[in-house]
């Protein structure tokens, strides 16, 4: 069953997302990032190129010709994923394919609208019997 982790009270959603991606990549996991929009996808893409001065995190956008060859794909086009280790969801809506993944990471900012959408996703997952772990990042 998919393990679901909610990271809440996130001041810098982009930075936390990048760190979660980097950690998953270091653990040799494939990562599918579901961005809320193209602007967010582009920001994650650019940020991953700059996250470490000594290493490269292999990634690209889902519409890139190399997308099927890299372990980290960032999608804002509602593309159906083709690898299923880790899903990072930044989109306001849940998706129907989340249960195919070993892990689902929900990164929830301090924005009220984002929190409201996250509560609905939380209820959706809980109503389907998934155990959910929460990590309050305001305490860090």
Secondary structure, DSSP 8 states (H G I E B T S, - for coil): --EEEEEEEES-HHHHHHHHHHHHHHTT--EEEE-SSHHHHHHHHHHHHHS-SS----EEETTSTTGGGSSEEEESS----S--SEEEE-SSS--TTGGGSSEEEEEEES-HHHHHHHHHHHHHHHHTT--EEEEEGGG-
